[in-house]
Amino acid sequence: MIVHYGIQWINGEDFDYSRPFFEQFHEILLAAPHPARVTFGENQNSEYCNYNFGFKDSYLCFSGDKVDSCLYSYASGSISKCIESAYSMHCECCYRVVRCKYCFDCFFAFDCERCTSSMFLSDCLGCQSCYQCVGLRHKSFHIRNEDCGSKTEYERRLAEIRPSTQSEFLSAERQFEEFILHFPVKSFHQVSCEDCVGHEVHNSKNCFQCFTVVGDDNRDCAYCAVGGQQMFRCYDTYGTGCDVKSGLELSEVGWSSQDVAFCIKVENSSEVYYSHSCYSSNHLFGCFGLKHQSYCILNKKYSEAEYYNQLRKIVPHMKGTKEWGEFFDLKHSLFGYNETAAQTHFPISELVAREKGLRWSLYENILAEPQEVLPNNILPDTWADISDTLAGKTVICRTTKKPFRITALECKLHKGFKLPIPLQHPEIRLERLMKYRQPYFLYQINCIKCNSDTLSVYPQDFKRPVVCPSCYKYLDSAEYLSELKNGAVAQ
């Protein structure tokens, strides 16, 4: 009997050489219980959060670590008192931030670092007290990239234009989206990299076609997305990092693992192949849900000699069935394509999914009838009208017509931020954040400034001018805005 998370669940199975391996492994997945949520470390008072480490007093946050008093975050870490953050790190008291780092008191900010007390920013570094600005470096008291000259003048002008109602914020957001169209965008973004090809790659060396790979000391990797922190010789991975060495075709694998291939959710393990949700183990093949185990095949325990004897027969068998060297067959996925992050990053229609033999979920969550629904016409339109009595009340989303709950933390943070509470379902809020992401794909384009060839996450006909990193480095946004107003730059 094999132990699953410390509890006896299922007997191991003998390998059946008359059948494909994927079929046998899928039967184990179906037979064994699965955890309702995946959590690591100590998590406190955090409802409806998943794949989290060190969460505290948070609500509907996913894929992060060290998240405190936050709502609706995705793939963010070391954040506190933030609402609607994605791919952001070390931020506090922020609202709707995407790919931001070390920001404080920033709202509607994208690709910013070390900015404070600002609203509607894009690609700004070290800025303070700025409103609707793009591409600024170490500036203060700017509105729409123009220097107000003093804190007093900035505050006077900001008081006249700062939105306060739902409709005013929507209008300001549209205005900002139109404003940034005139400014160039860098074709791809890398920090402290050597011989790397990819976007949002940090502190890495010799990495090819990698996206959102951050942290320190990532080397000799290829085709990796969302991960980092001491990745070495990893190939074709997603959500993998934190000291992973020699990994191949992995999803959510990390925490001091090495020599791991074709695995999902494996931590602190070595020499593990074709396995799922195994922790602190070694020498596993085709196993699910094991912890502190070794020399197992299809969850059955073997001696070291028997284990290797079996592998010498299994590998040729899988080569004969054309399974060896391939990731798990998507037709055996426990989820429909539209229920996974794949639909977010690579959206397809139900028809295309079925043509490819993929599962498509038609399940609709049956919601309990809410006891009390607040009519939209009596909800507060400004932050000043937010009352603690709203906490726990149910609201119907104006877009999807789905009910959602307003939390006490949401009331507290929105009032402190001086922002009205959105009247949209959390699913719509996540979709809104995802529109600011870039695809995991590189185009070959020409820099609009020097005309040289450059790789880019944006196509040649992107709605904003795309420049190579060399030209962008010496581009002054204030000077560019002046040229734009004088007609020296084509709009």
C-alpha positions, 0 to 999 in steps of 0.5 A: 500500500502506497501513502498519498499525502500521509493517508493510504489511498490506492494500491499500486498497479503492475505495468501492463505491457499489452496496453499503452502507458498513458491509459494506465496512468490515467486510470490511476489519476481517476482512482485516486482522490485529488486535493480540492486546492493546492497550498504550500506552507502556512496560509491563514484566513484566505478563502477561495485561493489556490496554488498559494504559499504563505497567503494571509487574509486574502480572497480569490488570489491564485498562483502566488507567494507571500500575499497579504490582505489582497483580492483578485491577484494572479501570479504575484508575490510579496504583495500587500493590500493590493487589488487586481494585480498580475505578474507583480512583485513587492508591491503594496497598496496598489490597484490594477497593476500588471508586471510591476515591481516595488511600487507603492500606492499606484493605481492602473499601472503597467510595466512600472518599477519603484513608483509611488503615489501615481495613477495611470502609468505605463513603463515608468521607473522611479516616478512619484506623484505622476498621472497618466504618464508613459515612459518616464524615468525618475520624474515627479509631479507630471501630468500626461508627461508634462512637468507641473513645476511644483507639488502645489501646482500638481495637486491643484491640477490633479484635483480638477481631473482626478476621477471619482465616479465609476463613469469618470474612471472608465472615461479616464482609462479610455483616455489613457489607453488612447494617450499611450498609443502615440508612444513607442514600446520596446520590442522585448524586455530583458534585465541583466541577461547574456545571450538570451532570446525572449521577453521579460527575462531577468538575470539569465544566461544562454536562454532561448525563447523564454518568457516571464523568466525572472529571479536570479541565475537562470542558465542554459534553458529553452522554451520556458514560460513563467518561472525562474530562480536558479533554473539550469538546463530546463527545456519546455517548461511552464510555471517551473523554478526555484532551483530546478536542474535538468528538467524536460517538459514540466508544469509547475515543478520546483523547489530543489528538483533535478533530473525530472521529465514529463511531470506535473506538480513535482517538488523537492524530488529527483529522477522522477518521470511521467509523474503528477503531484509527487513530493520529496521523492526520488526514482519514480515513474508513472506515479501520482500523489506520492510523498517521501517514496522511492523506486515506484512504478504506477504507485507500486513499490519495487526494490532498486534492482527490480525498478531498473529492470522494469524500466529497461522493459517499459522504455522500449514498450513506450517507444513502440506505442510512440509515447516515449518522449511525449508529454501526457496525452491531452485527451486524458486531461482531467479538465476541459481546455476552456477550464485551464490557463491554456485558454487564457494564453492560447484561446481557441473555440469549442469547435477547434478544441473538439477537432483537435480531440481536446476536452471542452467543458460545458459545466456551469456552476450551480450557485445557491440563490443569494439571500440578499441582492443589492440592486445596481442602482443603489450601489455607491458610485463614488468611494466616499459613499462606500459603507461597511454595511456593504460587506458580505452583500451580493451584487449582480455583475452588469456584464455577465449577470453572475452574482459576486460578493463584496468583502469587508476587505474590499470595502476597506481598501477601496475607501482607503484608495479613494476608488469606487468598487467595480460592479463586475464579476471577478472573472471579468476583472481577470480577463481585463488584466490579461489583455495587458499581457504579451503573447509567448511568441516572437516576431521578426520586425523592423525597428521603426526608428533605426529600421534594423531587424529585431525580435519583438513580442509585438507584430510589425503592424502593432497599434503602437510604434515598436522600437528595438531595445538599443533605440528605446534605451536612448529614447526620451519620452518628454522629448518624444512628446514635444516632437509629437506635438510639433509634428516631427513624429508621425502619429 
